[in-house]
Amino acid sequence: DEWDRILDINLRGTFVCMKHELAQMVRQGSGVIVNTSSGAGVRGVAGGASYAASKHAIIGLTKSAALDYAKQNIRVNAILPGNIETPMMDRFTNGDIQKAIDLEPVGRLGKPEEIADAVLWMSADLGGFVTGAAISVDGGWSL
């Protein structure tokens, strides 16, 4: 059913990727993982219980893995994108997109490059003391 499908894709998919990534990172002695959650991972979504639950769970998985692997020089964080100008938005009407923009404190959708910049920072030495963080890049939507 829909619940299982969403959790399989979002949560199980993240877990399986992490399992293999972590095995390699342990062998090489270091690494960085940035999981993708969502602003829905820190607040509810009307009509989207399975999606919100899966994204909340990714944050918990991220924090637990960060604790489990910190001593092995492996950092694990999560990015929480908000409404971003991507093909995923194509399924919404212009009216729905405007409603989303109206809910954004910054008054616009995010750009893919803004997500990439945050992931790059978390992955680079600049973010070297950051682990177990769930960083919202959502124009303030999750506040």
N, CA, C and O atoms as CSV, one atom per row, in Angstrom:
chain,resi,resn,atom,element,x,y,z
A,1,ASP,N,N,0.828,-1.191,0.000
A,1,ASP,CA,C,0.000,0.000,0.000
A,1,ASP,C,C,0.873,1.255,0.000
A,1,ASP,O,O,2.100,1.165,-0.005
A,2,GLU,N,N,0.241,2.406,0.006
A,2,GLU,CA,C,0.962,3.682,-0.098
A,2,GLU,C,C,1.942,3.891,1.059
A,2,GLU,O,O,3.060,4.359,0.842
A,3,TRP,N,N,1.540,3.552,2.271
A,3,TRP,CA,C,2.399,3.700,3.450
A,3,TRP,C,C,3.707,2.941,3.250
A,3,TRP,O,O,4.792,3.501,3.409
A,4,ASP,N,N,3.593,1.659,2.898
A,4,ASP,CA,C,4.783,0.825,2.706
A,4,ASP,C,C,5.644,1.337,1.560
A,4,ASP,O,O,6.871,1.350,1.664
A,5,ARG,N,N,5.018,1.756,0.481
A,5,ARG,CA,C,5.762,2.246,-0.682
A,5,ARG,C,C,6.602,3.473,-0.323
A,5,ARG,O,O,7.784,3.542,-0.661
A,6,ILE,N,N,5.994,4.428,0.357
A,6,ILE,CA,C,6.710,5.655,0.730
A,6,ILE,C,C,7.841,5.344,1.711
A,6,ILE,O,O,8.950,5.855,1.554
A,7,LEU,N,N,7.571,4.515,2.719
A,7,LEU,CA,C,8.630,4.176,3.678
A,7,LEU,C,C,9.735,3.352,3.027
A,7,LEU,O,O,10.907,3.524,3.361
A,8,ASP,N,N,9.383,2.466,2.106
A,8,ASP,CA,C,10.413,1.694,1.394
A,8,ASP,C,C,11.339,2.608,0.602
A,8,ASP,O,O,12.559,2.452,0.646
A,9,ILE,N,N,10.765,3.549,-0.113
A,9,ILE,CA,C,11.581,4.450,-0.937
A,9,ILE,C,C,12.406,5.385,-0.052
A,9,ILE,O,O,13.629,5.441,-0.173
A,10,ASN,N,N,11.744,6.107,0.823
A,10,ASN,CA,C,12.420,7.163,1.582
A,10,ASN,C,C,13.291,6.635,2.718
A,10,ASN,O,O,14.456,7.016,2.831
A,11,LEU,N,N,12.744,5.773,3.552
A,11,LEU,CA,C,13.487,5.331,4.734
A,11,LEU,C,C,14.360,4.113,4.447
A,11,LEU,O,O,15.562,4.138,4.710
A,12,ARG,N,N,13.772,3.058,3.916
A,12,ARG,CA,C,14.566,1.861,3.633
A,12,ARG,C,C,15.651,2.169,2.604
A,12,ARG,O,O,16.774,1.679,2.727
A,13,GLY,N,N,15.333,2.963,1.607
A,13,GLY,CA,C,16.331,3.345,0.605
A,13,GLY,C,C,17.511,4.068,1.235
A,13,GLY,O,O,18.663,3.784,0.908
A,14,THR,N,N,17.229,4.998,2.137
A,14,THR,CA,C,18.293,5.719,2.840
A,14,THR,C,C,19.108,4.764,3.701
A,14,THR,O,O,20.337,4.836,3.720
A,15,PHE,N,N,18.429,3.871,4.412
A,15,PHE,CA,C,19.121,2.916,5.278
A,15,PHE,C,C,20.053,1.999,4.483
A,15,PHE,O,O,21.201,1.792,4.873
A,16,VAL,N,N,19.564,1.457,3.379
A,16,VAL,CA,C,20.388,0.538,2.575
A,16,VAL,C,C,21.603,1.271,2.001
A,16,VAL,O,O,22.712,0.738,2.019
A,17,CYS,N,N,21.403,2.472,1.500
A,17,CYS,CA,C,22.546,3.257,1.002
A,17,CYS,C,C,23.553,3.498,2.115
A,17,CYS,O,O,24.754,3.309,1.919
A,18,MET,N,N,23.075,3.913,3.279
A,18,MET,CA,C,23.982,4.181,4.398
A,18,MET,C,C,24.747,2.934,4.814
A,18,MET,O,O,25.935,3.011,5.130
A,19,LYS,N,N,24.086,1.799,4.818
A,19,LYS,CA,C,24.743,0.549,5.213
A,19,LYS,C,C,25.980,0.294,4.357
A,19,LYS,O,O,27.038,-0.063,4.875
A,20,HIS,N,N,25.844,0.476,3.056
A,20,HIS,CA,C,26.966,0.241,2.142
A,20,HIS,C,C,27.986,1.382,2.198
A,20,HIS,O,O,29.192,1.139,2.140
A,21,GLU,N,N,27.512,2.608,2.309
A,21,GLU,CA,C,28.429,3.747,2.434
A,21,GLU,C,C,29.277,3.630,3.695
A,21,GLU,O,O,30.491,3.830,3.660
A,22,LEU,N,N,28.629,3.305,4.800
A,22,LEU,CA,C,29.347,3.212,6.072
A,22,LEU,C,C,30.377,2.094,6.064
A,22,LEU,O,O,31.466,2.253,6.616
A,23,ALA,N,N,30.050,0.968,5.445
A,23,ALA,CA,C,31.019,-0.133,5.367
A,23,ALA,C,C,32.293,0.331,4.661
A,23,ALA,O,O,33.399,0.048,5.120
A,24,GLN,N,N,32.135,1.041,3.551
A,24,GLN,CA,C,33.301,1.550,2.821
A,24,GLN,C,C,34.038,2.612,3.629
A,24,GLN,O,O,35.268,2.618,3.670
A,25,MET,N,N,33.305,3.498,4.262
A,25,MET,CA,C,33.936,4.572,5.033
A,25,MET,C,C,34.706,4.028,6.229
A,25,MET,O,O,35.764,4.555,6.574
A,26,VAL,N,N,34.191,2.985,6.862
A,26,VAL,CA,C,34.924,2.349,7.960
A,26,VAL,C,C,36.236,1.780,7.428
A,26,VAL,O,O,37.281,1.948,8.058
A,27,ARG,N,N,36.196,1.106,6.269
A,27,ARG,CA,C,37.412,0.548,5.666
A,27,ARG,C,C,38.435,1.633,5.351
A,27,ARG,O,O,39.631,1.434,5.561
A,28,GLN,N,N,37.975,2.776,4.851
A,28,GLN,CA,C,38.913,3.833,4.457
A,28,GLN,C,C,39.277,4.767,5.610
A,28,GLN,O,O,40.198,5.574,5.480
A,29,GLY,N,N,38.576,4.669,6.721
A,29,GLY,CA,C,38.940,5.434,7.908
A,29,GLY,C,C,38.308,6.796,8.054
A,29,GLY,O,O,38.642,7.527,8.987
A,30,SER,N,N,37.403,7.164,7.161
A,30,SER,CA,C,36.713,8.455,7.281
A,30,SER,C,C,35.625,8.542,6.225
A,30,SER,O,O,35.532,7.705,5.327
A,31,GLY,N,N,34.803,9.582,6.356
A,31,GLY,CA,C,33.788,9.825,5.343
A,31,GLY,C,C,32.729,10.793,5.825
A,31,GLY,O,O,32.676,11.164,6.998
A,32,VAL,N,N,31.896,11.186,4.893
A,32,VAL,CA,C,30.791,12.099,5.176
A,32,VAL,C,C,29.564,11.607,4.422
A,32,VAL,O,O,29.633,11.291,3.234
A,33,ILE,N,N,28.458,11.547,5.121
A,33,ILE,CA,C,27.168,11.222,4.511
A,33,ILE,C,C,26.239,12.405,4.755
A,33,ILE,O,O,26.172,12.930,5.867
A,34,VAL,N,N,25.532,12.817,3.723
A,34,VAL,CA,C,24.477,13.818,3.873
A,34,VAL,C,C,23.193,13.186,3.351
A,34,VAL,O,O,23.008,13.032,2.143
A,35,ASN,N,N,22.317,12.826,4.268
A,35,ASN,CA,C,21.027,12.248,3.900
A,35,ASN,C,C,20.054,13.356,3.519
A,35,ASN,O,O,20.198,14.502,3.944
A,36,THR,N,N,19.065,12.995,2.714
A,36,THR,CA,C,18.035,13.955,2.328
A,36,THR,C,C,16.756,13.653,3.087
A,36,THR,O,O,16.143,12.601,2.904
A,37,SER,N,N,16.363,14.582,3.937
A,37,SER,CA,C,15.085,14.506,4.626
A,37,SER,C,C,14.180,15.552,3.979
A,37,SER,O,O,14.069,15.595,2.754
A,38,SER,N,N,13.546,16.376,4.767
A,38,SER,CA,C,12.630,17.384,4.240
A,38,SER,C,C,12.199,18.287,5.385
A,38,SER,O,O,12.319,17.925,6.555
A,39,GLY,N,N,11.701,19.460,5.038
A,39,GLY,CA,C,11.059,20.283,6.049
A,39,GLY,C,C,9.921,19.529,6.712
A,39,GLY,O,O,9.585,19.786,7.868
A,40,ALA,N,N,9.324,18.589,5.971
A,40,ALA,CA,C,8.266,17.750,6.531
A,40,ALA,C,C,8.798,16.834,7.622
A,40,ALA,O,O,8.020,16.222,8.354
A,41,GLY,N,N,10.130,16.734,7.738
A,41,GLY,CA,C,10.733,15.926,8.781
A,41,GLY,C,C,10.744,16.595,10.141
A,41,GLY,O,O,11.100,15.964,11.136
A,42,VAL,N,N,10.363,17.852,10.202
A,42,VAL,CA,C,10.325,18.558,11.483
A,42,VAL,C,C,8.959,19.179,11.770
A,42,VAL,O,O,8.779,19.862,12.778
A,43,ARG,N,N,8.003,18.938,10.881
A,43,ARG,CA,C,6.635,19.378,11.132
A,43,ARG,C,C,5.687,18.463,10.371
A,43,ARG,O,O,6.121,17.752,9.465
A,44,GLY,N,N,4.458,18.463,10.701
A,44,GLY,CA,C,3.491,17.600,10.042
A,44,GLY,C,C,3.098,18.120,8.673
A,44,GLY,O,O,3.324,19.282,8.334
A,45,VAL,N,N,2.501,17.225,7.895
A,45,VAL,CA,C,2.008,17.581,6.568
A,45,VAL,C,C,0.594,17.024,6.448
A,45,VAL,O,O,0.406,15.807,6.464
A,46,ALA,N,N,-0.388,17.888,6.330
A,46,ALA,CA,C,-1.765,17.438,6.188
A,46,ALA,C,C,-1.894,16.533,4.968
A,46,ALA,O,O,-1.484,16.904,3.868
A,47,GLY,N,N,-2.456,15.365,5.162
A,47,GLY,CA,C,-2.639,14.423,4.065
A,47,GLY,C,C,-1.370,13.701,3.652
A,47,GLY,O,O,-1.374,12.972,2.660
A,48,GLY,N,N,-0.288,13.888,4.389
A,48,GLY,CA,C,0.988,13.280,4.010
A,48,GLY,C,C,1.666,12.571,5.168
A,48,GLY,O,O,2.870,12.726,5.372
A,49,ALA,N,N,0.903,11.793,5.931
A,49,ALA,CA,C,1.459,11.139,7.124
A,49,ALA,C,C,2.626,10.222,6.787
A,49,ALA,O,O,3.637,10.236,7.490
A,50,SER,N,N,2.512,9.431,5.735
A,50,SER,CA,C,3.600,8.493,5.412
A,50,SER,C,C,4.857,9.253,4.993
A,50,SER,O,O,5.966,8.872,5.367
A,51,TYR,N,N,4.691,10.314,4.227
A,51,TYR,CA,C,5.839,11.116,3.802
A,51,TYR,C,C,6.504,11.769,5.013
A,51,TYR,O,O,7.720,11.675,5.183
A,52,ALA,N,N,5.707,12.432,5.851
A,52,ALA,CA,C,6.261,13.105,7.028
A,52,ALA,C,C,6.925,12.101,7.967
A,52,ALA,O,O,8.002,12.373,8.497
A,53,ALA,N,N,6.300,10.954,8.176
A,53,ALA,CA,C,6.881,9.932,9.059
A,53,ALA,C,C,8.219,9.448,8.516
A,53,ALA,O,O,9.175,9.278,9.273
A,54,SER,N,N,8.289,9.224,7.207
A,54,SER,CA,C,9.546,8.741,6.620
A,54,SER,C,C,10.650,9.784,6.751
A,54,SER,O,O,11.804,9.433,6.997
A,55,LYS,N,N,10.316,11.041,6.593
A,55,LYS,CA,C,11.320,12.099,6.677
A,55,LYS,C,C,11.728,12.370,8.125
A,55,LYS,O,O,12.887,12.695,8.383
A,56,HIS,N,N,10.790,12.242,9.081
A,56,HIS,CA,C,11.152,12.305,10.500
A,56,HIS,C,C,12.123,11.173,10.828
A,56,HIS,O,O,13.121,11.383,11.517
A,57,ALA,N,N,11.827,9.979,10.333
A,57,ALA,CA,C,12.663,8.805,10.621
A,57,ALA,C,C,14.071,8.962,10.060
A,57,ALA,O,O,15.033,8.513,10.683
A,58,ILE,N,N,14.207,9.588,8.906
A,58,ILE,CA,C,15.542,9.814,8.335
A,58,ILE,C,C,16.373,10.691,9.269
A,58,ILE,O,O,17.576,10.474,9.414
A,59,ILE,N,N,15.748,11.667,9.895
A,59,ILE,CA,C,16.477,12.510,10.845
A,59,ILE,C,C,16.945,11.672,12.036
A,59,ILE,O,O,18.090,11.806,12.469
A,60,GLY,N,N,16.085,10.817,12.566
A,60,GLY,CA,C,16.483,9.943,13.667
A,60,GLY,C,C,17.593,8.992,13.269
A,60,GLY,O,O,18.533,8.782,14.036
A,61,LEU,N,N,17.498,8.416,12.084
A,61,LEU,CA,C,18.536,7.526,11.563
A,61,LEU,C,C,19.859,8.270,11.433
A,61,LEU,O,O,20.913,7.744,11.790
A,62,THR,N,N,19.801,9.480,10.927
A,62,THR,CA,C,20.996,10.315,10.757
A,62,THR,C,C,21.666,10.591,12.095
A,62,THR,O,O,22.879,10.430,12.229
A,63,LYS,N,N,20.886,11.006,13.081
A,63,LYS,CA,C,21.446,11.335,14.396
A,63,LYS,C,C,22.050,10.102,15.066
A,63,LYS,O,O,23.123,10.184,15.665
A,64,SER,N,N,21.373,8.971,14.969
A,64,SER,CA,C,21.896,7.739,15.572
A,64,SER,C,C,23.183,7.299,14.902
A,64,SER,O,O,24.142,6.935,15.583
A,65,ALA,N,N,23.217,7.326,13.579
A,65,ALA,CA,C,24.436,6.938,12.855
A,65,ALA,C,C,25.580,7.894,13.173
A,65,ALA,O,O,26.730,7.470,13.282
A,66,ALA,N,N,25.273,9.176,13.321
A,66,ALA,CA,C,26.319,10.153,13.665
A,66,ALA,C,C,26.967,9.790,14.996
A,66,ALA,O,O,28.188,9.868,15.139
A,67,LEU,N,N,26.162,9.399,15.958
A,67,LEU,CA,C,26.703,8.984,17.257
A,67,LEU,C,C,27.488,7.680,17.139
A,67,LEU,O,O,28.557,7.536,17.733
A,68,ASP,N,N,26.958,6.739,16.377
A,68,ASP,CA,C,27.602,5.429,16.242
A,68,ASP,C,C,28.959,5.496,15.546
A,68,ASP,O,O,29.842,4.693,15.848
A,69,TYR,N,N,29.142,6.437,14.621
A,69,TYR,CA,C,30.341,6.441,13.781
A,69,TYR,C,C,31.265,7.640,13.991
A,69,TYR,O,O,32.275,7.756,13.297
A,70,ALA,N,N,30.950,8.519,14.915
A,70,ALA,CA,C,31.774,9.719,15.126
A,70,ALA,C,C,33.217,9.374,15.478
A,70,ALA,O,O,34.141,10.022,14.988
A,71,LYS,N,N,33.420,8.382,16.306
A,71,LYS,CA,C,34.783,8.010,16.721
A,71,LYS,C,C,35.583,7.394,15.570
A,71,LYS,O,O,36.802,7.258,15.667
A,72,GLN,N,N,34.909,7.026,14.496
A,72,GLN,CA,C,35.587,6.462,13.325
A,72,GLN,C,C,35.804,7.516,12.242
A,72,GLN,O,O,36.074,7.194,11.085
A,73,ASN,N,N,35.680,8.783,12.641
A,73,ASN,CA,C,35.918,9.901,11.732
A,73,ASN,C,C,34.930,9.919,10.557
A,73,ASN,O,O,35.277,10.280,9.432
A,74,ILE,N,N,33.698,9.520,10.857
A,74,ILE,CA,C,32.632,9.546,9.853
A,74,ILE,C,C,31.554,10.489,10.367
A,74,ILE,O,O,31.022,10.316,11.464
A,75,ARG,N,N,31.247,11.482,9.554
A,75,ARG,CA,C,30.199,12.448,9.899
A,75,ARG,C,C,28.940,12.119,9.119
A,75,ARG,O,O,29.003,11.775,7.938
A,76,VAL,N,N,27.794,12.225,9.783
A,76,VAL,CA,C,26.505,11.941,9.147
A,76,VAL,C,C,25.557,13.090,9.481
A,76,VAL,O,O,25.296,13.372,10.650
A,77,ASN,N,N,25.052,13.740,8.456
A,77,ASN,CA,C,24.130,14.863,8.608
A,77,ASN,C,C,22.947,14.677,7.668
A,77,ASN,O,O,22.927,13.761,6.847
A,78,ALA,N,N,21.974,15.551,7.799
A,78,ALA,CA,C,20.817,15.528,6.902
A,78,ALA,C,C,20.512,16.942,6.428
A,78,ALA,O,O,20.642,17.914,7.171
A,79,ILE,N,N,20.110,17.021,5.192
A,79,ILE,CA,C,19.644,18.274,4.601
A,79,ILE,C,C,18.114,18.194,4.558
A,79,ILE,O,O,17.552,17.147,4.234
A,80,LEU,N,N,17.455,19.286,4.880
A,80,LEU,CA,C,15.996,19.324,4.907
A,80,LEU,C,C,15.510,20.390,3.931
A,80,LEU,O,O,15.230,21.518,4.337
A,81,PRO,N,N,15.408,20.044,2.650
A,81,PRO,CA,C,14.959,21.033,1.668
A,81,PRO,C,C,13.489,21.388,1.867
A,81,PRO,O,O,12.685,20.576,2.326
A,82,GLY,N,N,13.173,22.604,1.513
A,82,GLY,CA,C,11.785,23.039,1.467
A,82,GLY,C,C,11.270,22.924,0.041
A,82,GLY,O,O,11.655,22.014,-0.694
A,83,ASN,N,N,10.411,23.834,-0.343
A,83,ASN,CA,C,9.881,23.854,-1.710
A,83,ASN,C,C,10.938,24.437,-2.640
A,83,ASN,O,O,11.295,25.612,-2.542
A,84,ILE,N,N,11.426,23.604,-3.534
A,84,ILE,CA,C,12.542,23.958,-4.405
A,84,ILE,C,C,12.077,23.911,-5.858
A,84,ILE,O,O,11.273,23.055,-6.228
A,85,GLU,N,N,12.578,24.819,-6.669
A,85,GLU,CA,C,12.249,24.872,-8.100
A,85,GLU,C,C,12.859,23.670,-8.815
A,85,GLU,O,O,13.958,23.755,-9.363
A,86,THR,N,N,12.139,22.553,-8.806
A,86,THR,CA,C,12.585,21.333,-9.477
A,86,THR,C,C,11.417,20.760,-10.271
A,86,THR,O,O,10.287,21.224,-10.123
A,87,PRO,N,N,11.673,19.762,-11.108
A,87,PRO,CA,C,10.576,19.119,-11.839
A,87,PRO,C,C,9.501,18.529,-10.921
A,87,PRO,O,O,8.368,18.328,-11.358
A,88,MET,N,N,9.832,18.252,-9.672
A,88,MET,CA,C,8.836,17.752,-8.723
A,88,MET,C,C,7.683,18.746,-8.561
A,88,MET,O,O,6.552,18.352,-8.276
A,89,MET,N,N,7.973,20.021,-8.743
A,89,MET,CA,C,6.939,21.049,-8.612
A,89,MET,C,C,5.983,21.067,-9.807
A,89,MET,O,O,4.913,21.673,-9.737
A,90,ASP,N,N,6.366,20.402,-10.908
A,90,ASP,CA,C,5.531,20.399,-12.111
A,90,ASP,C,C,4.171,19.744,-11.887
A,90,ASP,O,O,3.230,20.008,-12.635
A,91,ARG,N,N,4.057,18.908,-10.881
A,91,ARG,CA,C,2.782,18.222,-10.630
A,91,ARG,C,C,1.750,19.131,-9.969
A,91,ARG,O,O,0.581,18.764,-9.847
A,92,PHE,N,N,2.186,20.317,-9.545
A,92,PHE,CA,C,1.289,21.251,-8.882
A,92,PHE,C,C,0.790,22.312,-9.859
A,92,PHE,O,O,1.475,22.654,-10.823
A,93,THR,N,N,-0.401,22.825,-9.601
A,93,THR,CA,C,-0.930,23.919,-10.410
A,93,THR,C,C,-0.225,25.211,-10.010
A,93,THR,O,O,0.400,25.291,-8.953
A,94,ASN,N,N,-0.335,26.212,-10.865
A,94,ASN,CA,C,0.250,27.517,-10.531
A,94,ASN,C,C,-0.333,28.067,-9.234
A,94,ASN,O,O,0.370,28.706,-8.450
A,95,GLY,N,N,-1.619,27.817,-9.014
A,95,GLY,CA,C,-2.253,28.273,-7.778
A,95,GLY,C,C,-1.668,27.598,-6.551
A,95,GLY,O,O,-1.457,28.238,-5.521
A,96,ASP,N,N,-1.403,26.286,-6.668
A,96,ASP,CA,C,-0.791,25.556,-5.554
A,96,ASP,C,C,0.626,26.053,-5.285
A,96,ASP,O,O,1.036,26.191,-4.133
A,97,ILE,N,N,1.361,26.318,-6.346
A,97,ILE,CA,C,2.729,26.828,-6.185
A,97,ILE,C,C,2.702,28.200,-5.514
A,97,ILE,O,O,3.532,28.490,-4.652
A,98,GLN,N,N,1.758,29.034,-5.907
A,98,GLN,CA,C,1.652,30.354,-5.278
A,98,GLN,C,C,1.310,30.230,-3.795
A,98,GLN,O,O,1.809,30.999,-2.974
A,99,LYS,N,N,0.455,29.258,-3.450
A,99,LYS,CA,C,0.143,29.034,-2.031
A,99,LYS,C,C,1.401,28.645,-1.264
A,99,LYS,O,O,1.616,29.098,-0.140
A,100,ALA,N,N,2.233,27.800,-1.878
A,100,ALA,CA,C,3.493,27.396,-1.235
A,100,ALA,C,C,4.404,28.604,-1.049
A,100,ALA,O,O,5.017,28.770,0.005
A,101,ILE,N,N,4.489,29.437,-2.069
A,101,ILE,CA,C,5.319,30.647,-1.978
A,101,ILE,C,C,4.798,31.564,-0.872
A,101,ILE,O,O,5.579,32.148,-0.121
A,102,ASP,N,N,3.479,31.684,-0.778
A,102,ASP,CA,C,2.881,32.542,0.249
A,102,ASP,C,C,3.194,32.052,1.665
A,102,ASP,O,O,3.213,32.847,2.605
A,103,LEU,N,N,3.439,30.749,1.823
A,103,LEU,CA,C,3.774,30.188,3.137
A,103,LEU,C,C,5.254,30.317,3.480
A,103,LEU,O,O,5.653,30.093,4.623
A,104,GLU,N,N,6.060,30.675,2.496
A,104,GLU,CA,C,7.502,30.821,2.711
A,104,GLU,C,C,7.793,32.194,3.309
A,104,GLU,O,O,7.456,33.207,2.696
A,105,PRO,N,N,8.410,32.256,4.489
A,105,PRO,CA,C,8.756,33.559,5.052
A,105,PRO,C,C,9.598,34.419,4.109
A,105,PRO,O,O,9.494,35.645,4.141
A,106,VAL,N,N,10.430,33.796,3.268
A,106,VAL,CA,C,11.249,34.586,2.343
A,106,VAL,C,C,10.492,34.937,1.065
A,106,VAL,O,O,10.992,35.715,0.253
A,107,GLY,N,N,9.288,34.376,0.871
A,107,GLY,CA,C,8.443,34.761,-0.244
A,107,GLY,C,C,8.833,34.224,-1.609
A,107,GLY,O,O,8.491,34.829,-2.625
A,108,ARG,N,N,9.543,33.100,-1.658
A,108,ARG,CA,C,9.909,32.508,-2.946
A,108,ARG,C,C,10.237,31.039,-2.747
A,108,ARG,O,O,10.412,30.572,-1.621
A,109,LEU,N,N,10.317,30.322,-3.851
A,109,LEU,CA,C,10.807,28.947,-3.819
A,109,LEU,C,C,12.326,28.964,-3.756
A,109,LEU,O,O,12.970,29.932,-4.159
A,110,GLY,N,N,12.880,27.883,-3.246
A,110,GLY,CA,C,14.331,27.755,-3.227
A,110,GLY,C,C,14.862,27.310,-4.575
A,110,GLY,O,O,14.114,26.828,-5.426
A,111,LYS,N,N,16.147,27.474,-4.757
A,111,LYS,CA,C,16.821,27.060,-5.989
A,111,LYS,C,C,17.638,25.798,-5.703
A,111,LYS,O,O,18.181,25.655,-4.608
A,112,PRO,N,N,17.730,24.890,-6.663
A,112,PRO,CA,C,18.536,23.679,-6.457
A,112,PRO,C,C,19.963,23.999,-6.017
A,112,PRO,O,O,20.548,23.269,-5.217
A,113,GLU,N,N,20.516,25.081,-6.536
A,113,GLU,CA,C,21.888,25.466,-6.183
A,113,GLU,C,C,22.023,25.787,-4.691
A,113,GLU,O,O,23.089,25.594,-4.105
A,114,GLU,N,N,20.944,26.274,-4.083
A,114,GLU,CA,C,20.993,26.584,-2.652
A,114,GLU,C,C,21.078,25.308,-1.816
A,114,GLU,O,O,21.723,25.284,-0.768
A,115,ILE,N,N,20.429,24.261,-2.285
A,115,ILE,CA,C,20.545,22.963,-1.620
A,115,ILE,C,C,21.955,22.422,-1.825
A,115,ILE,O,O,22.590,21.953,-0.880
A,116,ALA,N,N,22.442,22.487,-3.058
A,116,ALA,CA,C,23.791,21.990,-3.371
A,116,ALA,C,C,24.848,22.705,-2.542
A,116,ALA,O,O,25.782,22.069,-2.054
A,117,ASP,N,N,24.719,24.008,-2.377
A,117,ASP,CA,C,25.692,24.768,-1.582
A,117,ASP,C,C,25.717,24.291,-0.128
A,117,ASP,O,O,26.785,24.164,0.471
A,118,ALA,N,N,24.545,24.030,0.428
A,118,ALA,CA,C,24.482,23.563,1.817
A,118,ALA,C,C,25.089,22.166,1.954
A,118,ALA,O,O,25.800,21.887,2.919
A,119,VAL,N,N,24.808,21.295,0.991
A,119,VAL,CA,C,25.385,19.944,1.012
A,119,VAL,C,C,26.898,20.021,0.865
A,119,VAL,O,O,27.628,19.305,1.552
A,120,LEU,N,N,27.371,20.880,-0.022
A,120,LEU,CA,C,28.812,21.049,-0.203
A,120,LEU,C,C,29.467,21.503,1.100
A,120,LEU,O,O,30.505,20.970,1.491
A,121,TRP,N,N,28.869,22.476,1.765
A,121,TRP,CA,C,29.414,22.956,3.034
A,121,TRP,C,C,29.475,21.831,4.064
A,121,TRP,O,O,30.483,21.671,4.751
A,122,MET,N,N,28.392,21.047,4.173
A,122,MET,CA,C,28.380,19.946,5.140
A,122,MET,C,C,29.398,18.870,4.796
A,122,MET,O,O,29.923,18.203,5.688
A,123,SER,N,N,29.677,18.699,3.522
A,123,SER,CA,C,30.585,17.647,3.061
A,123,SER,C,C,32.050,18.049,3.135
A,123,SER,O,O,32.928,17.190,3.218
A,124,ALA,N,N,32.312,19.335,3.106
A,124,ALA,CA,C,33.686,19.842,3.042
A,124,ALA,C,C,34.272,20.030,4.441
A,124,ALA,O,O,33.581,19.889,5.451
A,125,ASP,N,N,35.549,20.347,4.469
A,125,ASP,CA,C,36.224,20.623,5.738
A,125,ASP,C,C,35.597,21.806,6.473
A,125,ASP,O,O,35.685,21.883,7.699
A,126,LEU,N,N,34.970,22.725,5.749
A,126,LEU,CA,C,34.303,23.867,6.387
A,126,LEU,C,C,33.273,23.406,7.414
A,126,LEU,O,O,33.073,24.064,8.435
A,127,GLY,N,N,32.625,22.285,7.147
A,127,GLY,CA,C,31.635,21.722,8.067
A,127,GLY,C,C,32.197,20.575,8.883
A,127,GLY,O,O,31.449,19.713,9.343
A,128,GLY,N,N,33.496,20.559,9.065
A,128,GLY,CA,C,34.173,19.433,9.690
A,128,GLY,C,C,33.800,19.126,11.127
A,128,GLY,O,O,34.045,18.014,11.593
A,129,PHE,N,N,33.218,20.069,11.838
A,129,PHE,CA,C,32.828,19.838,13.228
A,129,PHE,C,C,31.319,19.627,13.336
A,129,PHE,O,O,30.761,19.648,14.433
A,130,VAL,N,N,30.666,19.423,12.198
A,130,VAL,CA,C,29.216,19.256,12.161
A,130,VAL,C,C,28.901,17.786,11.921
A,130,VAL,O,O,29.267,17.226,10.888
A,131,THR,N,N,28.225,17.171,12.870
A,131,THR,CA,C,27.736,15.804,12.689
A,131,THR,C,C,26.446,15.639,13.481
A,131,THR,O,O,26.282,16.215,14.556
A,132,GLY,N,N,25.545,14.853,12.937
A,132,GLY,CA,C,24.249,14.649,13.566
A,132,GLY,C,C,23.293,15.806,13.372
A,132,GLY,O,O,22.248,15.860,14.022
A,133,ALA,N,N,23.628,16.724,12.496
A,133,ALA,CA,C,22.794,17.909,12.277
A,133,ALA,C,C,21.732,17.640,11.215
A,133,ALA,O,O,21.952,16.895,10.260
A,134,ALA,N,N,20.593,18.259,11.406
A,134,ALA,CA,C,19.520,18.256,10.416
A,134,ALA,C,C,19.312,19.718,10.041
A,134,ALA,O,O,18.684,20.477,10.779
A,135,ILE,N,N,19.843,20.098,8.894
A,135,ILE,CA,C,19.886,21.509,8.514
A,135,ILE,C,C,18.775,21.831,7.515
A,135,ILE,O,O,18.722,21.281,6.415
A,136,SER,N,N,17.898,22.731,7.928
A,136,SER,CA,C,16.789,23.159,7.074
A,136,SER,C,C,17.270,24.196,6.077
A,136,SER,O,O,17.916,25.178,6.444
A,137,VAL,N,N,16.949,23.968,4.821
A,137,VAL,CA,C,17.199,24.938,3.751
A,137,VAL,C,C,15.837,25.113,3.077
A,137,VAL,O,O,15.563,24.555,2.015
A,138,ASP,N,N,15.000,25.910,3.740
A,138,ASP,CA,C,13.595,25.963,3.339
A,138,ASP,C,C,12.984,27.357,3.419
A,138,ASP,O,O,11.762,27.500,3.469
A,139,GLY,N,N,13.823,28.375,3.431
A,139,GLY,CA,C,13.308,29.735,3.464
A,139,GLY,C,C,12.524,30.068,4.721
A,139,GLY,O,O,11.744,31.020,4.734
A,140,GLY,N,N,12.725,29.291,5.779
A,140,GLY,CA,C,12.029,29.533,7.031
A,140,GLY,C,C,10.710,28.803,7.176
A,140,GLY,O,O,10.011,28.997,8.171
A,141,TRP,N,N,10.345,27.961,6.204
A,141,TRP,CA,C,9.063,27.258,6.224
A,141,TRP,C,C,8.884,26.421,7.476
A,141,TRP,O,O,7.777,26.339,8.009
A,142,SER,N,N,9.947,25.801,7.956
A,142,SER,CA,C,9.826,24.881,9.091
A,142,SER,C,C,9.860,25.582,10.448
A,142,SER,O,O,9.777,24.921,11.484
A,143,LEU,N,N,9.980,26.898,10.457
A,143,LEU,CA,C,10.025,27.620,11.741
A,143,LEU,C,C,8.663,27.657,12.411
A,143,LEU,O,O,8.524,28.223,13.495
